[in-house]
Amino acid sequence: MPVHRCMTAVAAMLLAALVGPTGGQAADHDATPANLDSVVSAARGGDVVHLASGQYGTFDGASKSSMVTIKADAGVQASIAADLRDASNLRFEGLRVTHANIERSTGIEFVGNTFRGPALIDTTDRNGDHAILFEGNSHDGIAVCGSCYEGRITVHGSSINTTAVGVTIRNSRFGGGGNSDGIQVGSYGVEILGNEFADLRQGDPSLAHTDAIQLYGQSHTVIRGNYMHDVATGILCADGCDNEIIEHNVISTVNRYPAVLLGPDRNSIIRHNTFPSAPVRVDEGNGPGASSGTTIQDNIIDSYVVKGTGLKTAFNLLTDGSKRDSSDMRADPVFVGGARPTTPAGYMLASHSPGAGDASDGTDRGADVSKVGAAAAGAAPPPPSGVRISVRRHISWDRLRRGLRLRVRATEPVRLRLALIPKGRTHALARRRVDDVAAGLRTVVVRPKRRVLGKRRSRTLKLRVKIIDAAGAATYQRFIIHVRR
């Protein structure tokens, strides 16, 4: 064999070994309540399992070498309870989650789900990064049960956690009634970023105290860019606080409950927040000991209630109460959204407002509202929602033979992956890749080959469309096509 042909053959063998029998491409799978476990078990890293509508009961999880996504596409109503122990690399999207329990697990993501019950993340198995993400979910109307922790999301830890546990909760909503806390944190280095907490108020005083965020048995928590309104206490840490970071939050409480209550605290930072009608309290809490080393700086707050040693208060704008430092200012801020803003953006200081441009770092006192919400959370951009697809749902066999026509209207450039599959089958009649769908209106045709289409007959087909935006985020749309003879 000539040398160049030998080298080509070797290269081909190496490539085949690297990409494997499937060519290294992710696959899509369909699952029902009857076969979810087996479908997930067979899925490989990068695969997406699409759920049919239905009640899926309790899913015990699986361990995967890389991420497998379990999702309900638009229009699909799928309800599931996730009881994950020793699971890894699973992502849940678009589901109704009745409850979630995560133990001894890594690489778990819940994105864009509706929670109807509590979620528990247990980090007591080991020290270090668990890589757990809750993003873009809603946690509304959830009450405490007799055997539950108090949070709609609870992160449970222990003294074994001496470095960040790798739990991030961002760009989600906690509200709509219910007597549970929004988030209860009891572990090291949990990040709470860009969430909204609304209408969380104390109900029956014999039940759990309702806070937006409760810190209990934790340290080094990062609470940044959150918006809390119509809540009782915003951030409660009355049983010991340690190096917490609280910055660029907007908190509006009812009945002048504290926006932040820390005690006893050690070396936490409360910086660049806006609490115009809520006080900040730092003291001995429930003890033992006293607070020390806390920094309260560059905020807009109602007033101080602080006790301890080595506490730093500077460059705060107070709407009530007494100044504690010569750099403090007692005045009423002027917000661009009026006296009672209804959005985070409304809490930006007007250019002529007291506190504008004179914080310790030369910016405005209070929260930088551009850092409040999803953008501040560093969240991935949402999947492309500005794509509308129109297609005939009832066509003749002759028209199908000439090609199924789709009208695609996009608000941004996207790529499409299309598959036309007979109902109950896995092999497609036709596939098409379209990599140059520009913003605007375009017609795309999917045409089965005649030898694959077979004889003239009535049948039902599924059209699956994968939409990929410029950042690589993907969404799916599905259509049922009825073909008549």
Secondary structure, DSSP 8 states (H G I E B T S, - for coil): --HHHHHHHHHHHHHHHHHTTTTT---EEEE-TTTHHHHHHH--TT-EEEE-SEEEEEE---EEEEEEEEE--TT--EEEEEEEES-EEEEEES-EEEEEEEES-EEEEEES-EESS-EEEE-TT-SS---EEEES-EEES----TTS-SEEEEEE--TT--S---EEEES-EEESS-SSEEEEEESBS-EEES-EEEEE----TTS---EEEEE-S-BS-EEES-EEEEESEEEEE-S-EES-EEES-EEEESTT--SEEE-SEES-EEES-EETTS-EEES-TT-SS--BS-EEES-EES-EEE-SBS-EEES-EESSS--SSTT-EE----BTT-SS-SSGGGGSB-TTSTTTT-STTSS-SS--GGGSSTTTTT--------EEEEE-SEEEHHHHHH-EEEEEEESS-EEEEEEEEETT-SS-SEEEEEEEE-SEEEEEEE---HHHH-SS--EEEEEEEEEE-TTS-EEEEEEEEEEE-
